[in-house]
């Protein structure tokens, strides 16, 4: 950053309440920079302008500081006004719109680029914690079906990240985290970056800590009428990535999937939709049938 940007950024970091409450000109005067510097800084960080920057801080001031509890209060008010059906409908429609947006945006290019990088890698190490854990696990599971290229950094005793000790430049780290960002995930991504291991990220903002680290970034929306941020778009990205990666090595994927199917059949993993010859028991009807069965 330029010296002027640094002055403005330091003011924003030190005085977050002022960002939400004061005009841009007042903030620039206090920070010791020109008002245009505040606008250029916001655009440098990937936002449309300083109004969007102020809106983020205003939202945090109104309810974000109380975390999930504050959002739960807002949801309860909306739920009483709209009813259970109304709120459920609003949540589902919001999730559907956010997934549809992925297909019509530059994020589609990011998804394809990420899939190609992972497909070309030797191993893919996956990390996601708290609400993001299910995304990393789901993606790793999909990769495990089509090969043995996936390593989930998840183990008891805090030893999950130990597997990165064998990672190299021909591997990839897939990191998933959304606000509020999990510290351990960021530290693992920073470790990979320092050791020249390519990082691909699924996160919620172009200015998120993961986005600044990653070589490829897929941005997913997490806003929801619920007290809890939605992870549905991130699930969709994980499944699209898995499909694209499988398609880029279709012959190998098919062979691995045949083995996977055979294994599931051997361990009788799934309940059958129809009668199974293994479990079918014909009812005995009368002594005659019973005697003939014994014979």
Helices and strands as residue ranges (DSSP letters): H 3-14, H 16-21, H 24-31, H 35-44, H 50-62, G 64-66, H 67-103, H 107-119, E 124-128, G 130-132, H 133-146, E 150-152, G 156-158, G 160-166, E 172-176, H 183-194, E 198-203, H 209-213, E 216-219, H 232-248, H 250-266, H 286-294
